[in-house]
Amino acid sequence: MGNLIKTILFIFALQFCYAQQVKSQYPSVIFTGKDTLVCFTTQQAKQMAIWNEQKKECTELRKQDNQKISQLEKIITTQTGIISNLENEIVQHKENVEDKEKLISVCEDEKKSLTKEIKKQKRGKWIAIVGGLGGVFLTTLIATL
């Protein structure tokens, strides 16, 4: 029984080693003089060709993506500058509106002051006219008497 177990284990070990050797047959390396050749199965070569084409496509797409990213970053920078300028214009506009309202208030105050002054001057003028006419009337009255 002991020999049978040893024999079965030996057969399994040989089978395992053979399986590893079959798996590692390809790609195989062949040395010819100064050159080294790497040999693949047709299936492996086809898969490598597919990978190579996919890599080329990915590289080209990556270049295009990097160009688009660069363009978009330029656009973002430009738009950020425009937004900043517009925000500055909004602040300036608000300041202008506040200044305008202050000026309107000052103008209304001056208008009220001028209106009062005009009324005073009109009263003074009428007083002067009435006083002058009264003086002329009195003078004529005194002169005629």
N, CA and C of each residue as an Amber inpcrd file, in Angstrom:
protein
   435
   0.8010000  -1.1740000   0.0000000   0.0000000   0.0000000   0.0000000
   0.8560000   1.2560000   0.0000000   1.9790000   1.2310000   0.7460000
   2.8890000   2.3630000   0.8000000   3.5160000   2.6410000  -0.5510000
   3.8620000   1.5370000  -1.2790000   4.4650000   1.7360000  -2.5950000
   3.4550000   2.3110000  -3.5910000   2.1970000   1.8940000  -3.4420000
   1.1590000   2.3820000  -4.3330000   0.9640000   3.8990000  -4.1490000
   0.9480000   4.3540000  -2.9090000   0.7860000   5.7920000  -2.6290000
   1.9780000   6.5570000  -3.1830000   3.1890000   6.0200000  -2.9870000
   4.3990000   6.6770000  -3.5020000   4.3460000   6.7530000  -5.0260000
   3.8950000   5.6740000  -5.6610000   3.8200000   5.6420000  -7.1130000
   2.7870000   6.6610000  -7.6120000   1.6340000   6.7440000  -6.9580000
   0.5950000   7.7010000  -7.3650000   1.1040000   9.1360000  -7.1900000
   1.7560000   9.3930000  -6.0780000   2.3100000  10.7260000  -5.8460000
   3.3720000  11.0770000  -6.8910000   4.2080000  10.0870000  -7.2410000
   5.2390000  10.3190000  -8.2490000   4.6000000  10.6290000  -9.6070000
   3.5320000   9.9070000  -9.9550000   2.8540000  10.1360000 -11.2320000
   2.2390000  11.5440000 -11.2410000   1.5930000  11.9400000 -10.1140000
   1.0390000  13.2890000 -10.0460000   2.1070000  14.3610000 -10.1680000
   3.2580000  14.1490000  -9.5360000   4.3540000  15.1220000  -9.6120000
   4.8540000  15.2240000 -11.0460000   5.0090000  14.0790000 -11.7410000
   5.4420000  14.1050000 -13.1330000   4.4080000  14.8280000 -14.0040000
   3.1130000  14.5260000 -13.7520000   2.0460000  15.1650000 -14.5240000
   2.0850000  16.6870000 -14.3140000   2.2870000  17.1250000 -13.0780000
   2.3550000  18.5480000 -12.7620000   3.5420000  19.2000000 -13.4700000
   4.6990000  18.5490000 -13.4240000   5.8860000  19.0950000 -14.0980000
   5.6800000  19.1480000 -15.6040000   5.0850000  18.1120000 -16.1670000
   4.8330000  18.0970000 -17.6010000   3.8580000  19.2110000 -17.9800000
   2.8160000  19.4130000 -17.1790000   1.8330000  20.4620000 -17.4610000
   2.5120000  21.8290000 -17.4260000   3.4090000  22.0270000 -16.4660000
   4.1190000  23.2980000 -16.3990000   5.0160000  23.4780000 -17.6200000
   5.6390000  22.4240000 -18.0750000   6.5230000  22.4950000 -19.2360000
   5.7160000  22.7920000 -20.4940000   4.5300000  22.1870000 -20.6540000
   3.6930000  22.4120000 -21.8330000   3.2220000  23.8580000 -21.8390000
   2.8450000  24.3850000 -20.6810000   2.3970000  25.7690000 -20.6040000
   3.5190000  26.7250000 -20.9570000   4.7140000  26.4020000 -20.5610000
   5.8140000  27.3270000 -20.7860000   6.5260000  27.0910000 -22.1130000
   5.9990000  26.2330000 -22.9730000   6.6370000  26.0160000 -24.2650000
   6.5600000  27.2760000 -25.1050000   5.4480000  27.9760000 -25.0490000
   5.2890000  29.1810000 -25.8410000   4.9930000  30.3300000 -24.9110000
   5.5310000  31.4400000 -25.0940000   6.5370000  31.7860000 -26.0870000
   7.8600000  31.1030000 -25.7450000   8.4930000  30.6340000 -26.7670000
   9.7850000  29.9790000 -26.5680000  10.8820000  30.8620000 -27.1520000
  12.0620000  30.7390000 -26.5740000  13.1890000  31.5610000 -26.9970000
  14.1810000  30.6530000 -27.7130000  14.6000000  31.0910000 -28.9030000
  15.5640000  30.3350000 -29.6910000  16.7610000  31.2470000 -29.9390000
  17.9380000  30.7310000 -29.6560000  19.1660000  31.4900000 -29.8880000
  19.7960000  31.0050000 -31.1760000  20.0100000  31.9190000 -32.1420000
  20.6720000  31.5640000 -33.3880000  21.8260000  32.5310000 -33.5780000
  23.0000000  32.0710000 -33.3230000  24.1710000  32.9310000 -33.4670000
  24.0770000  34.0910000 -32.4940000  24.0830000  35.3180000 -33.0430000
  24.0010000  36.5120000 -32.2090000  22.5490000  36.9730000 -32.0110000
  21.6180000  36.3680000 -32.7190000  20.2180000  36.7710000 -32.6310000
  19.4620000  35.8990000 -31.6410000  18.4410000  36.5070000 -31.0670000
  17.5410000  35.7840000 -30.1740000  16.1500000  35.9080000 -30.7720000
  15.5010000  34.7850000 -30.9900000  14.1560000  34.7740000 -31.5560000
  13.1550000  34.3710000 -30.4860000  12.0350000  35.0510000 -30.4630000
  10.9600000  34.6910000 -29.5450000   9.8260000  34.1720000 -30.4030000
   9.3870000  32.9660000 -30.1440000   8.3520000  32.3210000 -30.9470000
   7.0590000  32.2520000 -30.1530000   5.9400000  32.5760000 -30.8410000
   4.6220000  32.5440000 -30.2410000   3.7410000  31.6270000 -31.0530000
   2.6560000  31.2010000 -30.4250000   1.6620000  30.4440000 -31.1820000
   0.8790000  31.4490000 -32.0320000   0.1760000  30.9440000 -33.0280000
  -0.6190000  31.8160000 -33.8960000  -1.6670000  32.5560000 -33.0760000
  -2.2810000  31.8640000 -32.1630000  -3.2900000  32.4840000 -31.2930000
  -2.6670000  33.6140000 -30.4710000  -1.4700000  33.3690000 -29.9130000
  -0.7930000  34.4030000 -29.1280000  -0.4130000  35.5910000 -30.0080000
   0.0750000  35.3190000 -31.2140000   0.4630000  36.3900000 -32.1280000
  -0.7520000  37.2400000 -32.5030000  -1.9010000  36.6110000 -32.7610000
  -3.1210000  37.3480000 -33.0920000  -3.5380000  38.2350000 -31.9130000
  -3.4780000  37.6690000 -30.7040000  -3.8590000  38.4440000 -29.5240000
  -2.9060000  39.6300000 -29.3270000  -1.6290000  39.4150000 -29.5620000
  -0.6460000  40.5000000 -29.4260000  -0.8800000  41.5810000 -30.4870000
  -1.2700000  41.1740000 -31.6950000  -1.5740000  42.1450000 -32.7440000
  -2.7950000  42.9820000 -32.3410000  -3.8000000  42.3190000 -31.7780000
  -4.9860000  43.0400000 -31.3140000  -4.5960000  44.0260000 -30.2250000
  -3.7800000  43.5840000 -29.2670000  -3.3270000  44.4690000 -28.1840000
  -2.5560000  45.6620000 -28.7340000  -1.7160000  45.3840000 -29.7430000
  -0.9160000  46.4510000 -30.3380000  -1.8170000  47.4970000 -30.9920000
  -2.8190000  47.0560000 -31.7410000  -3.7480000  47.9870000 -32.3860000
  -4.5480000  48.7630000 -31.3390000  -4.9670000  48.0800000 -30.2940000
  -5.6830000  48.7630000 -29.2170000  -4.8010000  49.8130000 -28.5420000
  -3.5460000  49.4780000 -28.3670000  -2.6010000  50.4250000 -27.7560000
  -2.4280000  51.6530000 -28.6490000  -2.2880000  51.4140000 -29.9710000
  -2.1610000  52.5390000 -30.9060000  -3.4010000  53.4300000 -30.8340000
  -4.5690000  52.7930000 -30.8410000  -5.8150000  53.5520000 -30.7760000
  -5.9050000  54.3470000 -29.4700000  -5.5470000  53.7030000 -28.3700000
  -5.5930000  54.3870000 -27.0720000  -4.6040000  55.5510000 -27.0400000
  -3.4280000  55.3520000 -27.6210000  -2.4310000  56.4220000 -27.6520000
  -2.9530000  57.6040000 -28.4580000  -3.5480000  57.3340000 -29.6220000
  -4.1040000  58.4010000 -30.4470000  -5.2500000  59.1120000 -29.7270000
  -6.1180000  58.3310000 -29.0960000  -7.2280000  58.9290000 -28.3440000
  -6.7120000  59.7640000 -27.1750000  -5.6570000  59.3050000 -26.5530000
  -5.0710000  60.0570000 -25.4340000  -4.5100000  61.3930000 -25.9180000
  -3.8520000  61.3750000 -27.0990000  -3.3340000  62.6270000 -27.6560000
  -4.4870000  63.5950000 -27.9340000  -5.5600000  63.0710000 -28.5420000
  -6.7220000  63.9150000 -28.8400000  -7.3440000  64.4550000 -27.5510000
  -7.4390000  63.5820000 -26.5540000  -8.0090000  64.0170000 -25.2710000
  -7.1470000  65.1020000 -24.6340000  -5.8340000  64.9420000 -24.6960000
  -4.9400000  65.9570000 -24.1210000  -5.0820000  67.2880000 -24.8520000
  -5.2550000  67.2390000 -26.1810000  -5.4640000  68.4720000 -26.9420000
  -6.7900000  69.1240000 -26.5430000  -7.8360000  68.3100000 -26.4040000
  -9.1370000  68.8480000 -26.0090000  -9.0630000  69.4370000 -24.6010000
  -8.3760000  68.7490000 -23.7140000  -8.2270000  69.2450000 -22.3440000
  -7.4960000  70.5820000 -22.3590000  -6.4520000  70.6730000 -23.1660000
  -5.7040000  71.9310000 -23.2690000  -6.5970000  73.0560000 -23.7870000
  -7.3780000  72.7630000 -24.8250000  -8.2950000  73.7720000 -25.3720000
  -9.3450000  74.1760000 -24.3410000  -9.8800000  73.1890000 -23.6310000
 -10.8970000  73.4850000 -22.6260000 -10.3100000  74.3010000 -21.4710000
  -9.0600000  74.0290000 -21.1030000  -8.4210000  74.8180000 -20.0460000
  -8.2350000  76.2660000 -20.4930000  -7.8920000  76.4600000 -21.7880000
  -7.7810000  77.8270000 -22.3100000  -9.1410000  78.5220000 -22.2550000
 -10.1860000  77.7960000 -22.6460000 -11.5400000  78.3630000 -22.6190000
 -11.9240000  78.7050000 -21.1850000 -11.6160000  77.8100000 -20.2500000
 -11.9400000  78.0600000 -18.8420000 -11.2130000  79.3000000 -18.3540000
  -9.9300000  79.4330000 -18.7130000  -9.1620000  80.6100000 -18.2970000
  -9.7830000  81.8750000 -18.8710000 -10.1420000  81.8330000 -20.1510000
 -10.7710000  82.9910000 -20.7930000 -12.1040000  83.3220000 -20.1180000
 -12.9160000  82.3080000 -19.8910000 -14.2240000  82.5370000 -19.2690000
 -14.0680000  83.0450000 -17.8340000 -13.0850000  82.5440000 -17.1240000
 -12.8400000  83.0270000 -15.7630000 -12.4820000  84.5100000 -15.7910000
 -11.6530000  84.9110000 -16.7610000 -11.3080000  86.3230000 -16.9150000
 -12.5300000  87.1610000 -17.2450000 -13.3650000  86.6570000 -18.1400000
 -14.5840000  87.3780000 -18.5180000 -15.5100000  87.5180000 -17.3070000
 -15.6800000  86.4370000 -16.5620000 -16.5340000  86.4770000 -15.3740000
 -15.9910000  87.4770000 -14.3640000 -14.6840000  87.4670000 -14.1750000
 -14.0630000  88.4190000 -13.2500000 -14.3270000  89.8530000 -13.7000000
 -14.1590000  90.1150000 -14.9980000 -14.4280000  91.4560000 -15.5290000
 -15.8940000  91.8460000 -15.3380000 -16.7970000  90.9010000 -15.5870000
 -18.2180000  91.1910000 -15.4180000 -18.5610000  91.4520000 -13.9500000
 -17.9440000  90.7060000 -13.0580000 -18.1760000  90.9540000 -11.6270000
 -17.6750000  92.3400000 -11.2450000 -16.5100000  92.7250000 -11.7920000
 -15.9900000  94.0710000 -11.5280000 -16.9430000  95.1330000 -12.0850000
 -17.5000000  94.8840000 -13.2660000 -18.4520000  95.8260000 -13.8620000
 -19.7160000  95.9280000 -13.0100000 -20.1640000  94.8130000 -12.4620000
 -21.3530000  94.8290000 -11.6060000 -21.0840000  95.6800000 -10.3630000
 -19.9110000  95.4670000  -9.7550000 -19.5520000  96.2700000  -8.5750000
 -19.4880000  97.7410000  -8.9510000 -18.8510000  98.0450000 -10.0870000
 -18.7420000  99.4340000 -10.5390000 -20.1190000 100.0220000 -10.8190000
 -20.9980000  99.2190000 -11.4230000 -22.3610000  99.6870000 -11.7250000
 -23.1110000 100.0110000 -10.4240000 -22.9880000  99.1520000  -9.4280000
 -23.6440000  99.3960000  -8.1420000 -23.1200000 100.6890000  -7.5120000
 -21.8050000 100.8890000  -7.5900000 -21.2160000 102.1250000  -7.0600000
 -21.7420000 103.3330000  -7.8320000 -21.8570000 103.2110000  -9.1510000
 -22.3850000 104.3040000  -9.9660000 -23.8330000 104.6200000  -9.6010000
 -24.6360000 103.5770000  -9.3740000 -26.0370000 103.7800000  -9.0020000
 -26.1090000 104.4940000  -7.6500000 -25.2600000 104.0640000  -6.6920000
 -25.2440000 104.7220000  -5.3880000 -24.8250000 106.1840000  -5.5240000
 -23.7890000 106.4390000  -6.3330000 -23.3460000 107.8190000  -6.5570000
 -24.4550000 108.6420000  -7.2090000 -25.1530000 108.0530000  -8.1700000
 -26.2590000 108.7400000  -8.8560000 -27.3540000 109.0970000  -7.8660000
 -27.6870000 108.1450000  -6.9860000 -28.7300000 108.4070000  -5.9940000
 -28.2990000 109.5210000  -5.0360000 -27.0210000 109.5270000  -4.6630000
 -26.5020000 110.6070000  -3.8060000 -26.5970000 111.9440000  -4.5310000
 -26.2130000 111.9530000  -5.8060000 -26.2840000 113.1890000  -6.5910000
 -27.7290000 113.6620000  -6.7420000 -28.6420000 112.7480000  -6.9660000
 -30.0550000 113.1170000  -7.0750000 -30.5340000 113.7320000  -5.7630000
 -30.1280000 113.1140000  -4.6680000 -30.5070000 113.6460000  -3.3540000
 -29.9520000 115.0580000  -3.1550000 -28.6650000 115.2410000  -3.5120000
 -28.0430000 116.5670000  -3.3970000 -28.7760000 117.5700000  -4.2910000
 -29.0980000 117.1530000  -5.5160000 -29.8110000 118.0440000  -6.4520000
 -31.1890000 118.4100000  -5.9090000 -31.9050000 117.4670000  -5.3250000
 -33.2180000 117.7580000  -4.7530000 -33.0860000 118.7370000  -3.5910000
 -32.0560000 118.5390000  -2.7500000 -31.8300000 119.4810000  -1.6430000
 -31.5280000 120.8770000  -2.1790000 -30.6800000 120.9590000  -3.2060000
 -30.3530000 122.2580000  -3.8090000 -31.5880000 122.8850000  -4.4440000
 -32.4100000 122.0480000  -5.0750000 -33.6330000 122.5500000  -5.7050000
 -34.5570000 123.1560000  -4.6410000 -34.6900000 122.4810000  -3.5060000
 -35.5110000 123.0040000  -2.4170000 -34.9430000 124.3320000  -1.9220000
 -33.6000000 124.3580000  -1.7450000 -32.9660000 125.6020000  -1.2860000
 -33.1740000 126.7200000  -2.2980000 -33.0040000 126.4240000  -3.5850000
 -33.1920000 127.4300000  -4.6250000 -34.6460000 127.8860000  -4.6940000
 -35.5710000 126.9600000  -4.5270000 -36.9870000 127.3260000  -4.5380000
 -37.3010000 128.2850000  -3.3900000 -36.7660000 127.9910000  -2.2100000
 -36.9580000 128.8880000  -1.0630000 -36.3410000 130.2560000  -1.3430000
 -35.1450000 130.2430000  -1.9130000 -34.4470000 131.5070000  -2.2170000
 -35.2240000 132.3030000  -3.2600000 -35.7730000 131.6240000  -4.2840000
 -36.5630000 132.3090000  -5.3100000 -37.7970000 132.9350000  -4.6730000
 -38.4630000 132.1810000  -3.7830000 -39.6450000 132.7240000  -3.1010000
 -39.2700000 133.9570000  -2.2880000 -38.1170000 133.8850000  -1.5710000
 -37.6690000 135.0480000  -0.7970000 -37.4290000 136.2430000  -1.7010000
 -36.7470000 135.9830000  -2.8250000 -36.4420000 137.0860000  -3.7410000
 -37.7170000 137.6590000  -4.3560000 -38.6850000 136.7910000  -4.6870000
 -39.9600000 137.2850000  -5.2340000 -40.6680000 138.1510000  -4.1960000
 -40.6940000 137.6840000  -2.9500000 -41.3090000 138.4810000  -1.8840000
 -40.6040000 139.8200000  -1.7430000 -39.2500000 139.7420000  -1.7450000
 -38.4700000 140.9820000  -1.6280000 -38.7550000 141.9160000  -2.7880000
 -38.8870000 141.3710000  -3.9730000 -39.1760000 142.1710000  -5.1710000
 -40.5380000 142.8100000  -5.0340000 -41.5440000 142.0570000  -4.6220000
 -42.8830000 142.6030000  -4.4610000 -42.9150000 143.6570000  -3.3510000
 -42.1550000 143.3750000  -2.3070000 -42.0950000 144.3660000  -1.2280000
 -41.4610000 145.6530000  -1.7440000 -40.4020000 145.4850000  -2.5500000
 -39.7340000 146.6620000  -3.1070000 -40.6560000 147.3970000  -4.0580000
 -41.3940000 146.6460000  -4.8940000 -42.3120000 147.2800000  -5.8480000
 -43.4090000 148.0040000  -5.0910000 -44.0060000 147.3150000  -4.1300000
 -45.0960000 147.9230000  -3.3610000 -44.5570000 149.1090000  -2.5760000
 -43.3720000 148.9380000  -1.9710000 -42.7660000 150.0470000  -1.2270000
 -42.4450000 151.2150000  -2.1370000 -41.9450000 150.9150000  -3.3160000
 -41.6170000 151.9680000  -4.2720000 -42.8700000 152.6780000  -4.7370000
 -43.9090000 151.9450000  -5.0640000 -45.1720000 152.5430000  -5.5020000
 -45.7970000 153.3540000  -4.3550000 -45.6910000 152.7940000  -3.1560000
 -46.2100000 153.5140000  -2.0000000 -45.4480000 154.8060000  -1.7830000
 -44.1210000 154.7330000  -1.9760000 -43.2860000 155.9300000  -1.8300000
 -43.6210000 156.9510000  -2.8930000 -43.8210000 156.4930000  -4.1260000
 -44.1650000 157.3920000  -5.2180000 -45.5400000 158.0010000  -4.9280000
 -46.4550000 157.1850000  -4.4930000 -47.7980000 157.6690000  -4.2000000
 -47.7560000 158.7060000  -3.0760000 -46.9940000 158.4070000  -2.0280000
 -46.8900000 159.3570000  -0.9220000 -46.2070000 160.6290000  -1.3670000
 -45.1540000 160.4530000  -2.1600000 -44.4480000 161.6340000  -2.6380000
 -45.3720000 162.4750000  -3.4820000 -46.1030000 161.8450000  -4.3980000
 -47.0280000 162.6050000  -5.2210000 -48.1450000 163.2120000  -4.3450000
 -48.5610000 162.5220000  -3.3870000 -49.6040000 163.0320000  -2.5260000
 -49.0970000 164.2310000  -1.7310000 -47.9190000 164.1110000  -1.2170000
 -47.3460000 165.2090000  -0.4380000 -47.0570000 166.3710000  -1.3750000
 -46.5710000 166.0970000  -2.5520000 -46.2350000 167.1740000  -3.4770000
 -47.5160000 167.8730000  -3.9310000 -48.5780000 167.1930000  -4.0680000
 -49.8050000 167.8120000  -4.5240000 -50.5020000 168.5350000  -3.3740000
 -50.2220000 168.2380000  -2.2630000 -50.8650000 168.9300000  -1.1650000
 -50.1110000 170.1110000  -0.8040000
